[in-house]
């Protein structure tokens, strides 16, 4: 009986952890603004107003983000009906729509190092 209870606790623990890990692994494929439990709650959505490649930072009215060696940058090509691509600093351009997930899980955070950045490319002629 004790062994069965322990196995049930382990199984329930895995069921709670696995969906979060699955979303983390698949996050790059989720279009901007559609991440369950994250978009608009823990992330910031807006247009890039300022870009400083030397300091590796982006920002806009009331927000900023620092790009570190841990920051993932993904190009959201869902409007072109293409899968997401791994991006880089060159994909971040003023006027482009981005979704920024800051390090940590603080709701409403609008400044600091970014865990990931999704950048939207809507025009067919763009990447």
N, CA, C and O atoms as CSV, one atom per row, in Angstrom:
chain,resi,resn,atom,element,x,y,z
A,1,UNK,N,N,0.817,-1.193,0.000
A,1,UNK,CA,C,0.000,0.000,0.000
A,1,UNK,C,C,0.869,1.268,0.000
A,1,UNK,O,O,0.600,2.233,-0.716
A,2,UNK,N,N,1.917,1.228,0.829
A,2,UNK,CA,C,2.811,2.368,0.912
A,2,UNK,C,C,3.511,2.596,-0.430
A,2,UNK,O,O,3.684,3.736,-0.862
A,3,UNK,N,N,3.909,1.509,-1.080
A,3,UNK,CA,C,4.590,1.595,-2.371
A,3,UNK,C,C,3.657,2.165,-3.442
A,3,UNK,O,O,4.079,2.982,-4.261
A,4,UNK,N,N,2.405,1.744,-3.440
A,4,UNK,CA,C,1.410,2.233,-4.390
A,4,UNK,C,C,1.188,3.737,-4.201
A,4,UNK,O,O,1.089,4.477,-5.179
A,5,UNK,N,N,1.112,4.184,-2.957
A,5,UNK,CA,C,0.927,5.605,-2.668
A,5,UNK,C,C,2.118,6.411,-3.168
A,5,UNK,O,O,1.951,7.481,-3.753
A,6,UNK,N,N,3.311,5.896,-2.935
A,6,UNK,CA,C,4.520,6.583,-3.407
A,6,UNK,C,C,4.528,6.682,-4.927
A,6,UNK,O,O,4.868,7.730,-5.477
A,7,UNK,N,N,4.163,5.614,-5.604
A,7,UNK,CA,C,4.104,5.635,-7.066
A,7,UNK,C,C,3.070,6.632,-7.574
A,7,UNK,O,O,3.297,7.307,-8.578
A,8,UNK,N,N,1.941,6.725,-6.887
A,8,UNK,CA,C,0.902,7.680,-7.283
A,8,UNK,C,C,1.398,9.123,-7.110
A,8,UNK,O,O,1.130,9.974,-7.958
A,9,UNK,N,N,2.112,9.397,-6.027
A,9,UNK,CA,C,2.646,10.740,-5.793
A,9,UNK,C,C,3.664,11.102,-6.871
A,9,UNK,O,O,3.663,12.226,-7.375
A,10,UNK,N,N,4.530,10.158,-7.226
A,10,UNK,CA,C,5.518,10.390,-8.279
A,10,UNK,C,C,4.829,10.646,-9.606
A,10,UNK,O,O,5.199,11.572,-10.328
A,11,UNK,N,N,3.827,9.834,-9.937
A,11,UNK,CA,C,3.098,10.002,-11.198
A,11,UNK,C,C,2.405,11.360,-11.261
A,11,UNK,O,O,2.452,12.027,-12.294
A,12,UNK,N,N,1.771,11.774,-10.181
A,12,UNK,CA,C,1.100,13.075,-10.152
A,12,UNK,C,C,2.114,14.207,-10.280
A,12,UNK,O,O,1.846,15.208,-10.946
A,13,UNK,N,N,3.263,14.057,-9.655
A,13,UNK,CA,C,4.318,15.058,-9.775
A,13,UNK,C,C,4.796,15.207,-11.201
A,13,UNK,O,O,5.000,16.323,-11.677
A,14,UNK,N,N,4.976,14.088,-11.889
A,14,UNK,CA,C,5.400,14.128,-13.289
A,14,UNK,C,C,4.346,14.765,-14.177
A,14,UNK,O,O,4.677,15.502,-15.106
A,15,UNK,N,N,3.083,14.487,-13.899
A,15,UNK,CA,C,2.010,15.075,-14.702
A,15,UNK,C,C,1.950,16.591,-14.549
A,15,UNK,O,O,1.527,17.292,-15.468
A,16,UNK,N,N,2.370,17.095,-13.401
A,16,UNK,CA,C,2.393,18.547,-13.190
A,16,UNK,C,C,3.602,19.188,-13.855
A,16,UNK,O,O,3.506,20.314,-14.342
A,17,UNK,N,N,4.724,18.504,-13.886
A,17,UNK,CA,C,5.965,19.064,-14.417
A,17,UNK,C,C,6.047,18.938,-15.932
A,17,UNK,O,O,6.533,19.855,-16.595
A,18,UNK,N,N,5.592,17.849,-16.484
A,18,UNK,CA,C,5.741,17.598,-17.916
A,18,UNK,C,C,5.074,18.638,-18.816
A,18,UNK,O,O,5.692,19.047,-19.799
A,19,UNK,N,N,3.839,19.092,-18.534
A,19,UNK,CA,C,3.266,20.120,-19.416
A,19,UNK,C,C,4.090,21.402,-19.450
A,19,UNK,O,O,4.233,22.012,-20.510
A,20,UNK,N,N,4.631,21.819,-18.311
A,20,UNK,CA,C,5.455,23.026,-18.282
A,20,UNK,C,C,6.723,22.831,-19.105
A,20,UNK,O,O,7.131,23.732,-19.839
A,21,UNK,N,N,7.344,21.667,-18.990
A,21,UNK,CA,C,8.549,21.379,-19.769
A,21,UNK,C,C,8.221,21.288,-21.258
A,21,UNK,O,O,9.000,21.732,-22.102
A,22,UNK,N,N,7.063,20.708,-21.570
A,22,UNK,CA,C,6.658,20.587,-22.974
A,22,UNK,C,C,6.440,21.962,-23.590
A,22,UNK,O,O,6.838,22.205,-24.729
A,23,UNK,N,N,5.800,22.875,-22.831
A,23,UNK,CA,C,5.584,24.216,-23.366
A,23,UNK,C,C,6.909,24.925,-23.565
A,23,UNK,O,O,7.095,25.623,-24.562
A,24,UNK,N,N,7.839,24.751,-22.622
A,24,UNK,CA,C,9.151,25.392,-22.753
A,24,UNK,C,C,9.861,24.910,-24.014
A,24,UNK,O,O,10.474,25.704,-24.727
A,25,UNK,N,N,9.779,23.618,-24.285
A,25,UNK,CA,C,10.442,23.055,-25.464
A,25,UNK,C,C,9.776,23.513,-26.761
A,25,UNK,O,O,10.442,23.666,-27.785
A,26,UNK,N,N,8.464,23.729,-26.713
A,26,UNK,CA,C,7.722,24.088,-27.921
A,26,UNK,C,C,7.474,25.585,-28.047
A,26,UNK,O,O,6.859,26.023,-29.019
A,27,UNK,N,N,7.934,26.369,-27.097
A,27,UNK,CA,C,7.617,27.800,-27.063
A,27,UNK,C,C,7.965,28.520,-28.355
A,27,UNK,O,O,7.217,29.398,-28.786
A,28,UNK,N,N,9.064,28.176,-28.976
A,28,UNK,CA,C,9.466,28.879,-30.199
A,28,UNK,C,C,8.456,28.716,-31.326
A,28,UNK,O,O,8.417,29.542,-32.238
A,29,UNK,N,N,7.640,27.671,-31.283
A,29,UNK,CA,C,6.663,27.417,-32.354
A,29,UNK,C,C,5.309,28.078,-32.092
A,29,UNK,O,O,4.450,28.090,-32.973
A,30,UNK,N,N,5.112,28.617,-30.916
A,30,UNK,CA,C,3.834,29.250,-30.574
A,30,UNK,C,C,3.866,30.697,-31.068
A,30,UNK,O,O,4.775,31.447,-30.709
A,31,UNK,N,N,2.887,31.103,-31.888
A,31,UNK,CA,C,2.888,32.474,-32.433
A,31,UNK,C,C,2.842,33.539,-31.338
A,31,UNK,O,O,2.406,33.282,-30.216
A,32,UNK,N,N,3.296,34.720,-31.686
A,32,UNK,CA,C,3.289,35.853,-30.755
A,32,UNK,C,C,1.886,36.067,-30.200
A,32,UNK,O,O,0.898,36.092,-30.934
A,33,UNK,N,N,1.831,36.221,-28.877
A,33,UNK,CA,C,0.571,36.504,-28.200
A,33,UNK,C,C,-0.310,35.311,-27.919
A,33,UNK,O,O,-1.437,35.484,-27.455
A,34,UNK,N,N,0.165,34.097,-28.186
A,34,UNK,CA,C,-0.686,32.915,-28.006
A,34,UNK,C,C,-0.133,31.878,-27.030
A,34,UNK,O,O,-0.612,30.744,-27.003
A,35,UNK,N,N,0.856,32.245,-26.238
A,35,UNK,CA,C,1.434,31.302,-25.276
A,35,UNK,C,C,0.501,31.144,-24.082
A,35,UNK,O,O,0.293,32.101,-23.336
A,36,UNK,N,N,-0.064,29.955,-23.888
A,36,UNK,CA,C,-1.004,29.753,-22.788
A,36,UNK,C,C,-0.362,30.058,-21.433
A,36,UNK,O,O,0.708,29.545,-21.106
A,37,UNK,N,N,-1.037,30.900,-20.660
A,37,UNK,CA,C,-0.559,31.236,-19.330
A,37,UNK,C,C,0.573,32.244,-19.289
A,37,UNK,O,O,0.969,32.674,-18.205
A,38,UNK,N,N,1.106,32.634,-20.442
A,38,UNK,CA,C,2.219,33.587,-20.471
A,38,UNK,C,C,1.861,34.885,-21.175
A,38,UNK,O,O,2.029,35.966,-20.611
A,39,UNK,N,N,1.365,34.784,-22.408
A,39,UNK,CA,C,1.125,35.969,-23.237
A,39,UNK,C,C,0.191,36.971,-22.568
A,39,UNK,O,O,-0.934,36.645,-22.190
A,40,UNK,N,N,0.681,38.183,-22.433
A,40,UNK,CA,C,-0.105,39.253,-21.846
A,40,UNK,C,C,-0.175,39.216,-20.332
A,40,UNK,O,O,-0.638,40.174,-19.713
A,41,UNK,N,N,0.275,38.134,-19.728
A,41,UNK,CA,C,0.267,38.007,-18.267
A,41,UNK,C,C,1.680,38.144,-17.721
A,41,UNK,O,O,1.925,38.904,-16.784
A,42,UNK,N,N,2.592,37.411,-18.309
A,42,UNK,CA,C,3.984,37.406,-17.861
A,42,UNK,C,C,4.900,37.974,-18.938
A,42,UNK,O,O,6.061,38.276,-18.662
A,43,UNK,N,N,4.402,38.120,-20.149
A,43,UNK,CA,C,5.220,38.631,-21.248
A,43,UNK,C,C,4.789,40.050,-21.601
A,43,UNK,O,O,3.726,40.515,-21.189
A,44,UNK,N,N,5.632,40.724,-22.369
A,44,UNK,CA,C,5.295,42.045,-22.881
A,44,UNK,C,C,5.173,41.953,-24.399
A,44,UNK,O,O,6.034,41.372,-25.060
A,45,UNK,N,N,4.109,42.523,-24.948
A,45,UNK,CA,C,3.906,42.562,-26.392
A,45,UNK,C,C,3.911,44.014,-26.844
A,45,UNK,O,O,3.236,44.855,-26.250
A,46,UNK,N,N,4.666,44.309,-27.886
A,46,UNK,CA,C,4.706,45.664,-28.408
A,46,UNK,C,C,5.657,45.787,-29.577
A,46,UNK,O,O,6.207,44.796,-30.056
A,47,UNK,N,N,5.844,47.015,-30.033
A,47,UNK,CA,C,6.751,47.282,-31.157
A,47,UNK,C,C,8.088,47.777,-30.637
A,47,UNK,O,O,8.169,48.467,-29.621
A,48,UNK,N,N,9.128,47.406,-31.359
A,48,UNK,CA,C,10.454,47.898,-31.023
A,48,UNK,C,C,10.520,49.368,-31.434
A,48,UNK,O,O,10.304,49.715,-32.596
A,49,UNK,N,N,10.820,50.220,-30.461
A,49,UNK,CA,C,10.948,51.643,-30.729
A,49,UNK,C,C,12.407,52.061,-30.796
A,49,UNK,O,O,12.783,52.942,-31.570
A,50,UNK,N,N,13.217,51.417,-29.975
A,50,UNK,CA,C,14.650,51.713,-29.967
A,50,UNK,C,C,15.433,50.412,-29.989
A,50,UNK,O,O,15.026,49.406,-29.407
A,51,UNK,N,N,16.548,50.456,-30.665
A,51,UNK,CA,C,17.420,49.292,-30.796
A,51,UNK,C,C,18.855,49.750,-30.618
A,51,UNK,O,O,19.312,50.660,-31.310
A,52,UNK,N,N,19.566,49.123,-29.692
A,52,UNK,CA,C,20.966,49.453,-29.466
A,52,UNK,C,C,21.766,48.153,-29.585
A,52,UNK,O,O,21.889,47.399,-28.619
A,53,UNK,N,N,22.302,47.905,-30.769
A,53,UNK,CA,C,23.037,46.654,-31.007
A,53,UNK,C,C,24.327,46.581,-30.201
A,53,UNK,O,O,24.756,45.497,-29.804
A,54,UNK,N,N,24.938,47.721,-29.963
A,54,UNK,CA,C,26.187,47.743,-29.203
A,54,UNK,C,C,25.953,47.290,-27.756
A,54,UNK,O,O,26.723,46.498,-27.213
A,55,UNK,N,N,24.880,47.805,-27.140
A,55,UNK,CA,C,24.551,47.431,-25.766
A,55,UNK,C,C,23.629,46.213,-25.704
A,55,UNK,O,O,23.274,45.755,-24.618
A,56,UNK,N,N,23.248,45.698,-26.856
A,56,UNK,CA,C,22.356,44.544,-26.963
A,56,UNK,C,C,21.065,44.756,-26.162
A,56,UNK,O,O,20.744,44.003,-25.242
A,57,UNK,N,N,20.351,45.799,-26.544
A,57,UNK,CA,C,19.088,46.090,-25.868
A,57,UNK,C,C,18.067,46.614,-26.874
A,57,UNK,O,O,18.410,47.207,-27.897
A,58,UNK,N,N,16.810,46.374,-26.545
A,58,UNK,CA,C,15.696,46.894,-27.322
A,58,UNK,C,C,14.731,47.548,-26.347
A,58,UNK,O,O,14.780,47.293,-25.144
A,59,UNK,N,N,13.861,48.384,-26.872
A,59,UNK,CA,C,12.894,49.019,-25.996
A,59,UNK,C,C,11.823,49.740,-26.764
A,59,UNK,O,O,11.792,49.739,-27.995
A,60,UNK,N,N,10.957,50.347,-26.015
A,60,UNK,CA,C,9.857,51.101,-26.574
A,60,UNK,C,C,9.311,52.000,-25.490
A,60,UNK,O,O,9.978,52.243,-24.484
A,61,UNK,N,N,8.118,52.491,-25.684
A,61,UNK,CA,C,7.496,53.385,-24.711
A,61,UNK,C,C,7.154,52.605,-23.435
A,61,UNK,O,O,6.214,51.811,-23.413
A,62,UNK,N,N,7.930,52.845,-22.377
A,62,UNK,CA,C,7.648,52.218,-21.083
A,62,UNK,C,C,8.212,50.829,-20.882
A,62,UNK,O,O,7.878,50.178,-19.892
A,63,UNK,N,N,9.055,50.349,-21.782
A,63,UNK,CA,C,9.640,49.013,-21.607
A,63,UNK,C,C,11.024,48.942,-22.232
A,63,UNK,O,O,11.360,49.725,-23.120
A,64,UNK,N,N,11.812,48.003,-21.762
A,64,UNK,CA,C,13.126,47.735,-22.350
A,64,UNK,C,C,13.526,46.304,-22.010
A,64,UNK,O,O,13.029,45.721,-21.046
A,65,UNK,N,N,14.419,45.752,-22.802
A,65,UNK,CA,C,14.906,44.389,-22.576
A,65,UNK,C,C,16.360,44.304,-22.986
A,65,UNK,O,O,16.777,44.877,-23.993
A,66,UNK,N,N,17.120,43.582,-22.189
A,66,UNK,CA,C,18.527,43.354,-22.474
A,66,UNK,C,C,18.681,41.949,-23.039
A,66,UNK,O,O,18.110,40.995,-22.509
A,67,UNK,N,N,19.446,41.822,-24.106
A,67,UNK,CA,C,19.705,40.509,-24.715
A,67,UNK,C,C,21.019,39.986,-24.132
A,67,UNK,O,O,22.061,40.634,-24.240
A,68,UNK,N,N,20.953,38.813,-23.516
A,68,UNK,CA,C,22.143,38.200,-22.926
A,68,UNK,C,C,22.510,36.959,-23.728
A,68,UNK,O,O,21.839,36.622,-24.704
A,69,UNK,N,N,23.567,36.287,-23.316
A,69,UNK,CA,C,23.952,35.041,-23.992
A,69,UNK,C,C,22.928,33.931,-23.747
A,69,UNK,O,O,22.923,32.926,-24.458
A,70,UNK,N,N,22.064,34.106,-22.751
A,70,UNK,CA,C,21.013,33.111,-22.462
A,70,UNK,C,C,19.713,33.390,-23.225
A,70,UNK,O,O,18.836,32.528,-23.284
A,71,UNK,N,N,19.584,34.570,-23.800
A,71,UNK,CA,C,18.344,34.964,-24.477
A,71,UNK,C,C,18.169,34.199,-25.789
A,71,UNK,O,O,19.073,34.152,-26.623
A,72,UNK,N,N,16.994,33.605,-25.950
A,72,UNK,CA,C,16.635,32.949,-27.216
A,72,UNK,C,C,15.858,33.970,-28.050
A,72,UNK,O,O,14.976,34.656,-27.534
A,73,UNK,N,N,16.185,34.067,-29.323
A,73,UNK,CA,C,15.442,34.939,-30.238
A,73,UNK,C,C,14.861,34.058,-31.331
A,73,UNK,O,O,15.574,33.321,-32.012
A,74,UNK,N,N,13.525,34.158,-31.481
A,74,UNK,CA,C,12.835,33.357,-32.491
A,74,UNK,C,C,12.089,34.277,-33.444
A,74,UNK,O,O,11.545,35.300,-33.029
A,75,UNK,N,N,12.064,33.916,-34.708
A,75,UNK,CA,C,11.347,34.677,-35.731
A,75,UNK,C,C,10.002,33.996,-35.956
A,75,UNK,O,O,9.936,32.845,-36.389
A,76,UNK,N,N,8.931,34.730,-35.653
A,76,UNK,CA,C,7.568,34.221,-35.833
A,76,UNK,C,C,7.142,34.493,-37.275
A,76,UNK,O,O,6.922,35.638,-37.669
A,77,UNK,N,N,7.032,33.414,-38.054
A,77,UNK,CA,C,6.628,33.548,-39.459
A,77,UNK,C,C,5.245,32.958,-39.691
A,77,UNK,O,O,4.920,32.550,-40.806
A,78,UNK,N,N,4.421,32.910,-38.632
A,78,UNK,CA,C,3.105,32.281,-38.730
A,78,UNK,C,C,2.179,33.000,-39.714
A,78,UNK,O,O,1.329,32.355,-40.327
A,79,UNK,N,N,2.321,34.308,-39.879
A,79,UNK,CA,C,1.478,35.036,-40.839
A,79,UNK,C,C,1.825,34.665,-42.280
A,79,UNK,O,O,1.032,34.891,-43.194
A,80,UNK,N,N,3.003,34.098,-42.476
A,80,UNK,CA,C,3.411,33.624,-43.801
A,80,UNK,C,C,3.107,32.142,-43.963
A,80,UNK,O,O,3.422,31.542,-44.991
A,81,UNK,N,N,2.488,31.553,-42.934
A,81,UNK,CA,C,2.179,30.123,-42.913
A,81,UNK,C,C,3.452,29.271,-42.993
A,81,UNK,O,O,3.496,28.239,-43.663
A,82,UNK,N,N,4.480,29.743,-42.287
A,82,UNK,CA,C,5.744,29.017,-42.196
A,82,UNK,C,C,6.048,28.784,-40.730
A,82,UNK,O,O,5.530,29.489,-39.864
A,83,UNK,N,N,6.886,27.800,-40.446
A,83,UNK,CA,C,7.245,27.547,-39.054
A,83,UNK,C,C,8.233,28.600,-38.573
A,83,UNK,O,O,8.858,29.301,-39.368
A,84,UNK,N,N,8.358,28.693,-37.273
A,84,UNK,CA,C,9.261,29.660,-36.664
A,84,UNK,C,C,10.698,29.302,-36.988
A,84,UNK,O,O,11.023,28.149,-37.272
A,85,UNK,N,N,11.545,30.310,-36.939
A,85,UNK,CA,C,12.965,30.101,-37.204
A,85,UNK,C,C,13.771,30.657,-36.033
A,85,UNK,O,O,13.324,31.560,-35.325
A,86,UNK,N,N,14.942,30.112,-35.848
A,86,UNK,CA,C,15.847,30.651,-34.838
A,86,UNK,C,C,16.374,31.968,-35.389
A,86,UNK,O,O,16.818,32.039,-36.535
A,87,UNK,N,N,16.324,32.995,-34.579
A,87,UNK,CA,C,16.746,34.312,-35.018
A,87,UNK,C,C,17.954,34.806,-34.266
A,87,UNK,O,O,18.589,34.063,-33.518
A,88,UNK,N,N,18.263,36.062,-34.472
A,88,UNK,CA,C,19.396,36.700,-33.816
A,88,UNK,C,C,19.192,38.197,-33.759
A,88,UNK,O,O,18.120,38.698,-34.100
A,89,UNK,N,N,20.207,38.908,-33.334
A,89,UNK,CA,C,20.134,40.365,-33.219
A,89,UNK,C,C,19.745,41.042,-34.530
A,89,UNK,O,O,19.073,42.073,-34.519
A,90,UNK,N,N,20.159,40.474,-35.649
A,90,UNK,CA,C,19.863,41.093,-36.950
A,90,UNK,C,C,18.370,41.062,-37.282
A,90,UNK,O,O,17.911,41.825,-38.132
A,91,UNK,N,N,17.608,40.183,-36.614
A,91,UNK,CA,C,16.162,40.115,-36.848
A,91,UNK,C,C,15.395,41.172,-36.062
A,91,UNK,O,O,14.227,41.434,-36.350
A,92,UNK,N,N,16.038,41.775,-35.080
A,92,UNK,CA,C,15.404,42.804,-34.267
A,92,UNK,C,C,15.597,44.148,-34.958
A,92,UNK,O,O,16.712,44.655,-35.076
A,93,UNK,N,N,14.467,44.716,-35.417
A,93,UNK,CA,C,14.501,45.995,-36.134
A,93,UNK,C,C,13.403,46.899,-35.604
A,93,UNK,O,O,12.334,46.433,-35.211
A,94,UNK,N,N,13.674,48.179,-35.598
A,94,UNK,CA,C,12.680,49.140,-35.138
A,94,UNK,C,C,11.389,48.989,-35.930
A,94,UNK,O,O,11.402,48.830,-37.150
A,95,UNK,N,N,10.275,49.041,-35.208
A,95,UNK,CA,C,8.960,48.922,-35.827
A,95,UNK,C,C,8.398,47.515,-35.845
A,95,UNK,O,O,7.195,47.338,-36.039
A,96,UNK,N,N,9.234,46.514,-35.649
A,96,UNK,CA,C,8.737,45.134,-35.638
A,96,UNK,C,C,8.059,44.804,-34.311
A,96,UNK,O,O,8.463,45.282,-33.251
A,97,UNK,N,N,7.028,43.984,-34.396
A,97,UNK,CA,C,6.295,43.537,-33.210
A,97,UNK,C,C,7.079,42.419,-32.532
A,97,UNK,O,O,7.566,41.496,-33.185
A,98,UNK,N,N,7.190,42.522,-31.208
A,98,UNK,CA,C,7.898,41.506,-30.433
A,98,UNK,C,C,7.060,41.087,-29.229
A,98,UNK,O,O,6.195,41.822,-28.751
A,99,UNK,N,N,7.351,39.886,-28.763
A,99,UNK,CA,C,6.858,39.430,-27.466
A,99,UNK,C,C,8.100,39.090,-26.662
A,99,UNK,O,O,8.952,38.323,-27.111
A,100,UNK,N,N,8.198,39.665,-25.471
A,100,UNK,CA,C,9.377,39.484,-24.632
A,100,UNK,C,C,8.981,38.775,-23.349
A,100,UNK,O,O,8.068,39.203,-22.642
A,101,UNK,N,N,9.679,37.688,-23.059
A,101,UNK,CA,C,9.530,36.987,-21.774
A,101,UNK,C,C,10.789,37.299,-20.994
A,101,UNK,O,O,11.888,36.895,-21.373
A,102,UNK,N,N,10.617,38.023,-19.898
A,102,UNK,CA,C,11.758,38.389,-19.071
A,102,UNK,C,C,12.164,37.215,-18.188
A,102,UNK,O,O,11.354,36.330,-17.913
A,103,UNK,N,N,13.411,37.208,-17.748
A,103,UNK,CA,C,13.870,36.172,-16.829
A,103,UNK,C,C,13.052,36.277,-15.546
A,103,UNK,O,O,12.739,37.376,-15.090
A,104,UNK,N,N,12.712,35.137,-14.971
A,104,UNK,CA,C,11.828,35.110,-13.814
A,104,UNK,C,C,10.390,35.006,-14.282
A,104,UNK,O,O,10.134,34.910,-15.482
A,105,UNK,N,N,9.465,35.023,-13.366
A,105,UNK,CA,C,8.063,34.861,-13.725
A,105,UNK,C,C,7.184,35.958,-13.131
A,105,UNK,O,O,6.027,35.719,-12.786
A,106,UNK,N,N,7.735,37.147,-13.017
A,106,UNK,CA,C,6.993,38.257,-12.446
A,106,UNK,C,C,6.012,38.828,-13.468
A,106,UNK,O,O,6.406,39.214,-14.569
A,107,UNK,N,N,4.759,38.877,-13.103
A,107,UNK,CA,C,3.748,39.458,-13.991
A,107,UNK,C,C,3.956,40.969,-14.084
A,107,UNK,O,O,4.236,41.624,-13.080
A,108,UNK,N,N,3.823,41.505,-15.265
A,108,UNK,CA,C,3.925,42.940,-15.473
A,108,UNK,C,C,5.340,43.486,-15.554
A,108,UNK,O,O,5.524,44.701,-15.635
A,109,UNK,N,N,6.330,42.626,-15.534
A,109,UNK,CA,C,7.722,43.075,-15.613
A,109,UNK,C,C,7.978,43.653,-17.002
A,109,UNK,O,O,7.594,43.051,-18.005
A,110,UNK,N,N,8.626,44.821,-17.067
A,110,UNK,CA,C,8.858,45.489,-18.353
A,110,UNK,C,C,10.275,46.014,-18.480
A,110,UNK,O,O,10.524,46.969,-19.217
A,111,UNK,N,N,11.209,45.393,-17.763
A,111,UNK,CA,C,12.588,45.848,-17.830
A,111,UNK,C,C,13.500,44.735,-17.322
A,111,UNK,O,O,13.168,44.037,-16.364
A,112,UNK,N,N,14.647,44.579,-17.971
A,112,UNK,CA,C,15.629,43.607,-17.509
A,112,UNK,C,C,16.034,42.630,-18.591
A,112,UNK,O,O,15.677,42.799,-19.757
A,113,UNK,N,N,16.788,41.597,-18.200
A,113,UNK,CA,C,17.237,40.602,-19.172
A,113,UNK,C,C,16.079,39.750,-19.690
A,113,UNK,O,O,15.195,39.352,-18.931
A,114,UNK,N,N,16.100,39.482,-20.983
A,114,UNK,CA,C,15.044,38.681,-21.608
A,114,UNK,C,C,15.428,37.203,-21.602
A,114,UNK,O,O,16.568,36.846,-21.901
A,115,UNK,N,N,14.470,36.357,-21.259
A,115,UNK,CA,C,14.662,34.905,-21.377
A,115,UNK,C,C,14.518,34.516,-22.839
A,115,UNK,O,O,15.329,33.764,-23.380
A,116,UNK,N,N,13.455,35.049,-23.480
A,116,UNK,CA,C,13.273,34.858,-24.917
A,116,UNK,C,C,12.560,36.053,-25.521
A,116,UNK,O,O,11.853,36.803,-24.848
A,117,UNK,N,N,12.780,36.197,-26.826
A,117,UNK,CA,C,12.122,37.248,-27.606
A,117,UNK,C,C,11.608,36.615,-28.886
A,117,UNK,O,O,12.352,35.947,-29.604
A,118,UNK,N,N,10.340,36.830,-29.162
A,118,UNK,CA,C,9.769,36.429,-30.446
A,118,UNK,C,C,9.590,37.694,-31.253
A,118,UNK,O,O,9.037,38.674,-30.754
A,119,UNK,N,N,10.043,37.687,-32.476
A,119,UNK,CA,C,9.905,38.849,-33.344
A,119,UNK,C,C,9.089,38.448,-34.564
A,119,UNK,O,O,9.339,37.416,-35.187
A,120,UNK,N,N,8.109,39.284,-34.894
A,120,UNK,CA,C,7.197,38.977,-35.988
A,120,UNK,C,C,7.725,39.504,-37.312
A,120,UNK,O,O,8.176,40.645,-37.416
A,121,UNK,N,N,7.657,38.657,-38.303
A,121,UNK,CA,C,7.996,39.063,-39.660
A,121,UNK,C,C,6.737,38.792,-40.487
A,121,UNK,O,O,6.389,37.641,-40.748
A,122,UNK,N,N,6.075,39.848,-40.886
A,122,UNK,CA,C,4.778,39.695,-41.539
A,122,UNK,C,C,4.838,39.798,-43.058
A,122,UNK,O,O,4.000,39.223,-43.753
A,123,UNK,N,N,5.806,40.513,-43.568
A,123,UNK,CA,C,5.858,40.747,-45.001
A,123,UNK,C,C,6.446,39.527,-45.739
A,123,UNK,O,O,7.455,38.977,-45.298
A,124,UNK,N,N,5.834,39.102,-46.843
A,124,UNK,CA,C,6.351,37.960,-47.603
A,124,UNK,C,C,7.791,38.152,-48.074
A,124,UNK,O,O,8.528,37.178,-48.227
A,125,UNK,N,N,8.192,39.389,-48.301
A,125,UNK,CA,C,9.557,39.623,-48.789
A,125,UNK,C,C,10.593,39.535,-47.679
A,125,UNK,O,O,11.793,39.467,-47.943
A,126,UNK,N,N,10.118,39.536,-46.425
A,126,UNK,CA,C,11.048,39.445,-45.296
A,126,UNK,C,C,11.329,37.988,-44.976
A,126,UNK,O,O,10.642,37.085,-45.455
A,127,UNK,N,N,12.336,37.780,-44.169
A,127,UNK,CA,C,12.809,36.464,-43.742
A,127,UNK,C,C,11.713,35.517,-43.327
A,127,UNK,O,O,11.991,34.379,-42.947
